Amino acid sequence: MSQHPKRKEFWGKRNYSVLRITLILLLAFTTLISLMVGRFEVPPFDVIAAIFSGIIPCQDLSPTVKSVIVDVRLPRVLAVIIVGAALSVAGAAFQGLFRNPLVSPDILGVSAGAGFGAALALLLTENIFITQLFAFLLGILAVGLAYLISRVYKVSSTLTLVLAGIVVAALFQALTSLVKYVADPLNKLPAIVFWLMGSFNHISNSDLLVAGPLLLGGLLILYLIRWRINVLSMGDEDARALGVDIKQQKAIIIVSATVISAAAVSICGIVGWIGLVIPHVGRLLVGPDHKLLIPIVALVGASYLLIVDTVARTITVTEIPIGIITALVGAPVFAYLLRRTQTGWKQ
């Protein structure tokens, strides 16, 4: 099994630039469409005028239109873009780190822990800030617990860490089920279930100010060290021979991906399959070289989640939880991608 990524010959600098520009234009187009559509449809020029109204005042712009775009839809669209890009990059980084195409950002139990934190907070209080704080902290705690469990064994390996993550995820899923069991079925339980299914319907500017820096910070770190993920994917012995501090780099990747996942769950609930499927799509486009893969995965993930969110809030009168759609789309697409790549970790 070859361990080092090899770029396909036809992906030269020119073709890669064309692909990147195409994906940027696609993201811009989907952003405009998402801002336009909804129960209150807004023409494209009014959308643009509302976005730049703080810089260039427009006398003909309706205050209602400005409020709908700037205060309601724009924070949501920005949150979807950031979460989609960050989760996709975290998934690609984890798959490279663990050298396993079946790995996702929640493999170490972060989503299960964050879900339990949100469920517990919703059971005890209706304060959205406390719910988000509990989700973030319990997500971090879950990964920390997985790491401590893996350290119990003298043989330290990524496999041990993954197995510890599975154990921790099962534990927090059981605790979440316990919270749902004791929750008031009329008042508390629906809110808990809806949160766990994932949704961006309550996103505000304050959510972006709190979670945005965490998501963007983790995304930026993974982008800056993307070439080191190539080295780590070659195996510990080869990476050590090339002078890479394996423990340090693994810690940076795990912490960054964990912060991304915990921050994402804290503002929108559990949105699955993004970090698992999108990296495979990126590899079909540019191959497994993370220097090329990470930027492409970020753009594809942002556009994909934005399209899914737009469908979720416009296809029916009541909004469909986004986690349902990502699972319905992600499962068959992932099965097809695995069949096409023959489930191998070929680089």
Salt bridges, closest charged atoms under 4 A:
ASP236 OD1 - LYS250 NZ 3.30
ASP309 OD1 - ARG76 NH2 2.81
GLU319 OE2 - ARG76 NH2 2.72
